[in-house]
Amino acid sequence: MIHGQLAIGPPGSEKTAYCHAMSEFLRGLRRKVAIINLDPANDVLPYEASVDISHLITVKNVTQHIKLGPNGGHMKLYPPPKTT
């Protein structure tokens, strides 16, 4: 049986720390663990991610390419949802 968790929250809410602690806990139980980092702004991870989106795109890439500041880069990567 395969299980998964999704850690979401605002910046600074310790999602990375949670993922690191949970992966260590599960490995201690001899379970297979795969962590997928979907945050292109998080360039410092205390663990090895199985898949890391920052290998494809980072906020720095976006800000340099489109000539935006860091906030503009985040808005380009994470556009607000459309309202109807």
VMD Tcl script that builds the backbone (N, CA, C; Angstrom):
set m [mol new atoms 252]
animate dup $m
set s [atomselect $m all]
$s set {name element resname resid chain x y z} {
  {N N MET 1 A 0.848 -1.172 0.000}
  {CA C MET 1 A 0.000 0.000 0.000}
  {C C MET 1 A 0.897 1.241 0.000}
  {N N ILE 2 A 0.509 2.226 -0.786}
  {CA C ILE 2 A 1.263 3.476 -0.884}
  {C C ILE 2 A 0.521 4.566 -0.122}
  {N N HIS 3 A 1.278 5.337 0.648}
  {CA C HIS 3 A 0.714 6.458 1.397}
  {C C HIS 3 A 1.441 7.725 0.975}
  {N N GLY 4 A 0.802 8.862 1.131}
  {CA C GLY 4 A 1.429 10.130 0.803}
  {C C GLY 4 A 0.939 11.240 1.705}
  {N N GLN 5 A 1.736 12.286 1.793}
  {CA C GLN 5 A 1.373 13.478 2.557}
  {C C GLN 5 A 1.708 14.687 1.689}
  {N N LEU 6 A 0.946 15.741 1.862}
  {CA C LEU 6 A 1.189 17.001 1.173}
  {C C LEU 6 A 1.307 18.082 2.231}
  {N N ALA 7 A 2.452 18.735 2.281}
  {CA C ALA 7 A 2.670 19.803 3.256}
  {C C ALA 7 A 2.511 21.142 2.547}
  {N N ILE 8 A 1.480 21.898 2.924}
  {CA C ILE 8 A 1.252 23.217 2.339}
  {C C ILE 8 A 1.132 24.245 3.455}
  {N N GLY 9 A 1.444 25.479 3.143}
  {CA C GLY 9 A 1.332 26.545 4.124}
  {C C GLY 9 A 2.103 27.761 3.662}
  {N N PRO 10 A 1.957 28.857 4.369}
  {CA C PRO 10 A 2.647 30.091 3.992}
  {C C PRO 10 A 4.147 29.985 4.248}
  {N N PRO 11 A 4.923 30.889 3.654}
  {CA C PRO 11 A 6.358 30.895 3.918}
  {C C PRO 11 A 6.634 31.004 5.418}
  {N N GLY 12 A 7.616 30.253 5.857}
  {CA C GLY 12 A 8.006 30.301 7.264}
  {C C GLY 12 A 7.192 29.406 8.166}
  {N N SER 13 A 6.310 28.593 7.610}
  {CA C SER 13 A 5.462 27.738 8.455}
  {C C SER 13 A 6.103 26.377 8.729}
  {N N GLU 14 A 7.391 26.251 8.443}
  {CA C GLU 14 A 8.176 25.056 8.778}
  {C C GLU 14 A 7.790 23.811 7.986}
  {N N LYS 15 A 7.367 23.986 6.751}
  {CA C LYS 15 A 7.050 22.834 5.898}
  {C C LYS 15 A 8.293 21.994 5.645}
  {N N THR 16 A 9.413 22.644 5.373}
  {CA C THR 16 A 10.655 21.928 5.112}
  {C C THR 16 A 11.098 21.151 6.340}
  {N N ALA 17 A 11.020 21.772 7.508}
  {CA C ALA 17 A 11.402 21.082 8.750}
  {C C ALA 17 A 10.493 19.883 9.001}
  {N N TYR 18 A 9.204 20.048 8.727}
  {CA C TYR 18 A 8.260 18.941 8.899}
  {C C TYR 18 A 8.609 17.781 7.965}
  {N N CYS 19 A 8.843 18.096 6.701}
  {CA C CYS 19 A 9.169 17.046 5.729}
  {C C CYS 19 A 10.450 16.316 6.115}
  {N N HIS 20 A 11.431 17.063 6.582}
  {CA C HIS 20 A 12.696 16.455 6.997}
  {C C HIS 20 A 12.479 15.530 8.200}
  {N N ALA 21 A 11.776 16.023 9.225}
  {CA C ALA 21 A 11.530 15.211 10.423}
  {C C ALA 21 A 10.677 13.983 10.106}
  {N N MET 22 A 9.654 14.153 9.286}
  {CA C MET 22 A 8.792 13.025 8.936}
  {C C MET 22 A 9.552 11.980 8.127}
  {N N SER 23 A 10.402 12.429 7.216}
  {CA C SER 23 A 11.176 11.468 6.423}
  {C C SER 23 A 12.135 10.678 7.305}
  {N N GLU 24 A 12.754 11.338 8.269}
  {CA C GLU 24 A 13.645 10.636 9.199}
  {C C GLU 24 A 12.861 9.634 10.046}
  {N N PHE 25 A 11.686 10.025 10.508}
  {CA C PHE 25 A 10.831 9.138 11.301}
  {C C PHE 25 A 10.440 7.901 10.491}
  {N N LEU 26 A 9.988 8.113 9.260}
  {CA C LEU 26 A 9.555 6.995 8.430}
  {C C LEU 26 A 10.712 6.089 8.045}
  {N N ARG 27 A 11.869 6.672 7.785}
  {CA C ARG 27 A 13.047 5.840 7.491}
  {C C ARG 27 A 13.428 5.003 8.714}
  {N N GLY 28 A 13.237 5.578 9.904}
  {CA C GLY 28 A 13.486 4.825 11.136}
  {C C GLY 28 A 12.568 3.622 11.267}
  {N N LEU 29 A 11.402 3.696 10.642}
  {CA C LEU 29 A 10.458 2.570 10.621}
  {C C LEU 29 A 10.712 1.655 9.423}
  {N N ARG 30 A 11.801 1.929 8.689}
  {CA C ARG 30 A 12.207 1.152 7.510}
  {C C ARG 30 A 11.206 1.235 6.368}
  {N N ARG 31 A 10.614 2.404 6.224}
  {CA C ARG 31 A 9.699 2.632 5.107}
  {C C ARG 31 A 10.424 3.383 4.004}
  {N N LYS 32 A 9.989 3.153 2.795}
  {CA C LYS 32 A 10.550 3.891 1.663}
  {C C LYS 32 A 9.990 5.304 1.684}
  {N N VAL 33 A 10.852 6.265 1.429}
  {CA C VAL 33 A 10.447 7.677 1.461}
  {C C VAL 33 A 10.916 8.356 0.180}
  {N N ALA 34 A 10.026 9.114 -0.422}
  {CA C ALA 34 A 10.367 9.952 -1.573}
  {C C ALA 34 A 9.797 11.338 -1.301}
  {N N ILE 35 A 10.648 12.341 -1.323}
  {CA C ILE 35 A 10.214 13.722 -1.096}
  {C C ILE 35 A 10.280 14.465 -2.415}
  {N N ILE 36 A 9.200 15.168 -2.731}
  {CA C ILE 36 A 9.115 15.958 -3.953}
  {C C ILE 36 A 9.010 17.421 -3.557}
  {N N ASN 37 A 9.998 18.217 -3.954}
  {CA C ASN 37 A 9.995 19.647 -3.652}
  {C C ASN 37 A 9.364 20.403 -4.829}
  {N N LEU 38 A 8.215 21.024 -4.577}
  {CA C LEU 38 A 7.524 21.794 -5.614}
  {C C LEU 38 A 7.670 23.297 -5.413}
  {N N ASP 39 A 8.592 23.712 -4.558}
  {CA C ASP 39 A 8.790 25.132 -4.269}
  {C C ASP 39 A 10.059 25.632 -4.954}
  {N N PRO 40 A 9.930 26.360 -6.080}
  {CA C PRO 40 A 11.120 26.842 -6.768}
  {C C PRO 40 A 11.861 27.938 -6.010}
  {N N ALA 41 A 11.275 28.455 -4.941}
  {CA C ALA 41 A 11.952 29.480 -4.141}
  {C C ALA 41 A 12.795 28.858 -3.031}
  {N N ASN 42 A 12.591 27.590 -2.733}
  {CA C ASN 42 A 13.337 26.929 -1.658}
  {C C ASN 42 A 14.583 26.292 -2.246}
  {N N ASP 43 A 15.704 26.996 -2.129}
  {CA C ASP 43 A 16.943 26.499 -2.722}
  {C C ASP 43 A 17.876 25.848 -1.708}
  {N N VAL 44 A 17.472 25.788 -0.447}
  {CA C VAL 44 A 18.282 25.139 0.583}
  {C C VAL 44 A 17.424 24.083 1.279}
  {N N LEU 45 A 17.691 22.829 0.958}
  {CA C LEU 45 A 16.944 21.732 1.566}
  {C C LEU 45 A 17.870 20.930 2.473}
  {N N PRO 46 A 17.415 20.565 3.681}
  {CA C PRO 46 A 18.253 19.778 4.582}
  {C C PRO 46 A 18.200 18.285 4.265}
  {N N TYR 47 A 17.599 17.922 3.135}
  {CA C TYR 47 A 17.471 16.530 2.737}
  {C C TYR 47 A 17.606 16.449 1.223}
  {N N GLU 48 A 17.788 15.239 0.738}
  {CA C GLU 48 A 17.864 15.006 -0.698}
  {C C GLU 48 A 16.452 14.766 -1.227}
  {N N ALA 49 A 15.994 15.645 -2.087}
  {CA C ALA 49 A 14.659 15.481 -2.668}
  {C C ALA 49 A 14.735 14.492 -3.827}
  {N N SER 50 A 13.758 13.610 -3.915}
  {CA C SER 50 A 13.700 12.658 -5.026}
  {C C SER 50 A 13.435 13.391 -6.333}
  {N N VAL 51 A 12.595 14.405 -6.257}
  {CA C VAL 51 A 12.299 15.282 -7.390}
  {C C VAL 51 A 12.330 16.707 -6.852}
  {N N ASP 52 A 13.041 17.586 -7.535}
  {CA C ASP 52 A 13.175 18.974 -7.076}
  {C C ASP 52 A 12.913 19.914 -8.243}
  {N N ILE 53 A 11.797 20.644 -8.166}
  {CA C ILE 53 A 11.419 21.537 -9.262}
  {C C ILE 53 A 12.449 22.645 -9.477}
  {N N SER 54 A 13.233 22.958 -8.454}
  {CA C SER 54 A 14.221 24.021 -8.619}
  {C C SER 54 A 15.354 23.607 -9.558}
  {N N HIS 55 A 15.400 22.330 -9.959}
  {CA C HIS 55 A 16.348 21.930 -10.999}
  {C C HIS 55 A 15.857 22.377 -12.368}
  {N N LEU 56 A 14.565 22.685 -12.466}
  {CA C LEU 56 A 13.990 23.143 -13.728}
  {C C LEU 56 A 13.828 24.654 -13.781}
  {N N ILE 57 A 13.370 25.252 -12.669}
  {CA C ILE 57 A 13.106 26.691 -12.647}
  {C C ILE 57 A 13.246 27.199 -11.216}
  {N N THR 58 A 13.755 28.414 -11.086}
  {CA C THR 58 A 13.867 29.056 -9.775}
  {C C THR 58 A 13.320 30.473 -9.869}
  {N N VAL 59 A 13.028 31.039 -8.727}
  {CA C VAL 59 A 12.568 32.430 -8.703}
  {C C VAL 59 A 13.655 33.331 -9.289}
  {N N LYS 60 A 14.908 33.021 -8.999}
  {CA C LYS 60 A 16.017 33.823 -9.518}
  {C C LYS 60 A 16.031 33.803 -11.046}
  {N N ASN 61 A 15.805 32.629 -11.657}
  {CA C ASN 61 A 15.740 32.539 -13.123}
  {C C ASN 61 A 14.650 33.447 -13.672}
  {N N VAL 62 A 13.484 33.393 -13.057}
  {CA C VAL 62 A 12.344 34.182 -13.524}
  {C C VAL 62 A 12.626 35.672 -13.370}
  {N N THR 63 A 13.152 36.076 -12.211}
  {CA C THR 63 A 13.395 37.508 -11.985}
  {C C THR 63 A 14.441 38.049 -12.953}
  {N N GLN 64 A 15.455 37.247 -13.276}
  {CA C GLN 64 A 16.476 37.717 -14.211}
  {C C GLN 64 A 15.955 37.741 -15.646}
  {N N HIS 65 A 15.212 36.719 -16.033}
  {CA C HIS 65 A 14.727 36.617 -17.410}
  {C C HIS 65 A 13.677 37.676 -17.730}
  {N N ILE 66 A 12.754 37.911 -16.815}
  {CA C ILE 66 A 11.658 38.842 -17.071}
  {C C ILE 66 A 11.948 40.220 -16.482}
  {N N LYS 67 A 13.075 40.344 -15.780}
  {CA C LYS 67 A 13.496 41.600 -15.163}
  {C C LYS 67 A 12.477 42.093 -14.136}
  {N N LEU 68 A 12.159 41.216 -13.201}
  {CA C LEU 68 A 11.260 41.530 -12.097}
  {C C LEU 68 A 12.030 41.456 -10.786}
  {N N GLY 69 A 11.482 42.053 -9.759}
  {CA C GLY 69 A 12.038 41.899 -8.429}
  {C C GLY 69 A 11.590 40.561 -7.853}
  {N N PRO 70 A 12.041 40.221 -6.637}
  {CA C PRO 70 A 11.681 38.932 -6.053}
  {C C PRO 70 A 10.175 38.741 -5.878}
  {N N ASN 71 A 9.467 39.797 -5.492}
  {CA C ASN 71 A 8.014 39.669 -5.327}
  {C C ASN 71 A 7.333 39.451 -6.671}
  {N N GLY 72 A 7.779 40.154 -7.686}
  {CA C GLY 72 A 7.229 39.963 -9.025}
  {C C GLY 72 A 7.520 38.564 -9.557}
  {N N GLY 73 A 8.705 38.049 -9.245}
  {CA C GLY 73 A 9.055 36.687 -9.650}
  {C C GLY 73 A 8.142 35.663 -9.010}
  {N N HIS 74 A 7.834 35.867 -7.733}
  {CA C HIS 74 A 6.909 34.955 -7.044}
  {C C HIS 74 A 5.514 35.037 -7.666}
  {N N MET 75 A 5.074 36.232 -7.992}
  {CA C MET 75 A 3.748 36.386 -8.588}
  {C C MET 75 A 3.686 35.725 -9.968}
  {N N LYS 76 A 4.782 35.761 -10.699}
  {CA C LYS 76 A 4.815 35.127 -12.012}
  {C C LYS 76 A 4.775 33.604 -11.872}
  {N N LEU 77 A 5.483 33.079 -10.869}
  {CA C LEU 77 A 5.502 31.633 -10.643}
  {C C LEU 77 A 4.213 31.133 -9.987}
  {N N TYR 78 A 3.642 31.947 -9.113}
  {CA C TYR 78 A 2.443 31.562 -8.359}
  {C C TYR 78 A 1.336 32.578 -8.613}
  {N N PRO 79 A 0.753 32.599 -9.813}
  {CA C PRO 79 A -0.282 33.606 -10.061}
  {C C PRO 79 A -1.492 33.371 -9.156}
  {N N PRO 80 A -2.145 34.450 -8.748}
  {CA C PRO 80 A -3.342 34.278 -7.907}
  {C C PRO 80 A -4.436 33.561 -8.692}
  {N N PRO 81 A -5.262 32.805 -8.014}
  {CA C PRO 81 A -6.347 32.102 -8.725}
  {C C PRO 81 A -7.334 33.093 -9.330}
  {N N LYS 82 A -7.894 32.701 -10.454}
  {CA C LYS 82 A -8.886 33.552 -11.117}
  {C C LYS 82 A -10.201 33.445 -10.371}
  {N N THR 83 A -10.840 34.584 -10.206}
  {CA C THR 83 A -12.149 34.606 -9.553}
  {C C THR 83 A -13.221 34.822 -10.618}
  {N N THR 84 A -14.365 34.262 -10.376}
  {CA C THR 84 A -15.446 34.401 -11.357}
  {C C THR 84 A -16.526 35.307 -10.847}
}
mol reanalyze $m
mol bondsrecalc $m
mol representation Tube
mol addrep $m
